[in-house]
C-alpha cells in the first residue's frame, strides 16, 4: 500500500491486507442493490478464494489508485481484475 496508510479509512486498510497477501480483486457487473447503490453497477470479490470484497472498499481502492488494473476487460479502458500496488 502507500506510505501514508494512516490516511485511508480503517475498513479499506483491512480489505487491502487481503490484496497485499496476493489475492486479486475481481469486478463483476451486477444489478444487485449493493452494486447499484454503492458500486456503480459492480460487485467485488477476491480470487482465488471467492470471498466478497466490500463494495465501498473496492471503489475507494480503485478511485484512490491503491490497486492497478490488469487490463483484462472487454474494452481497452476497462479491467475486470485489479492487483495491489507493490
C-alpha positions in Angstrom: 0.0 0.0 0.0 1.1 3.6 0.2 3.5 5.1 2.7 0.6 7.2 4.2 -1.6 4.3 5.1 -3.0 6.1 8.1 -4.8 8.5 5.8 -7.1 5.7 4.5 -10.3 4.5 6.2 -9.8 1.6 8.6 -12.2 -0.6 6.5 -10.0 0.0 3.4 -6.8 -0.9 5.3 -8.4 -4.2 6.5 -9.5 -5.1 2.9 -6.2 -4.1 1.4 -4.4 -6.7 3.7 -6.1 -9.4 1.6 -4.8 -8.0 -1.6 -1.3 -7.4 -0.2 -1.2 -11.1 0.6 -1.5 -12.0 -3.1 -5.3 -12.1 -3.7 -6.6 -10.4 -6.8 -9.6 -8.1 -6.8 -12.3 -9.1 -9.3 -15.0 -6.7 -10.5 -18.4 -8.2 -11.7 -21.2 -6.3 -13.3 -24.4 -6.7 -11.3 -27.9 -5.3 -10.8 -28.0 -6.1 -7.1 -28.9 -3.3 -4.8 -25.4 -3.0 -3.3 -23.9 -2.9 -6.8 -26.2 -0.2 -8.0 -26.2 1.9 -4.8 -22.5 1.6 -3.7 -20.6 0.2 -6.6 -21.6 1.9 -9.9 -23.1 -1.4 -11.1 -20.4 -3.7 -9.9 -19.8 -6.2 -7.1 -16.3 -7.2 -6.0 -14.7 -10.3 -4.7 -11.2 -11.8 -4.3 -9.6 -14.5 -6.3 -8.8 -17.4 -5.9 -10.8 -17.6 -2.6 -14.1 -16.1 -4.0 -14.8 -14.1 -0.8 -16.8 -10.9 -1.1 -14.8 -7.7 -1.0 -16.7 -4.7 0.3 -18.1 -2.6 -2.5 -17.3 0.7 -0.8 -13.7 -0.5 -0.1 -13.2 -1.7 -3.7 -14.5 1.6 -5.2 -12.3 3.6 -2.8 -9.2 1.4 -3.7 -9.8 1.9 -7.4 -10.5 5.6 -7.2 -7.5 6.3 -5.0 -5.1 4.2 -7.1 -4.3 1.7 -4.3 -4.8 -1.1 -6.9 -3.8 -1.2 -10.5 -5.9 -2.6 -13.3 -4.7 -5.7 -15.0 -6.4 -4.6 -18.3 -8.3 -7.8 -19.0 -11.7 -6.1 -19.7 -13.7 -6.4 -22.9 -12.8 -2.8 -23.8 -9.4 -1.2 -23.8 -10.1 1.3 -21.0 -11.7 -1.4 -18.7 -10.5 -4.1 -16.4 -12.1 -7.0 -14.6 -9.3 -7.6 -12.2 -7.0 -5.4 -10.1 -3.8 -6.1 -8.1 -2.4 -4.2 -5.1 0.4 -1.8 -6.0 3.7 -3.1 -4.8 
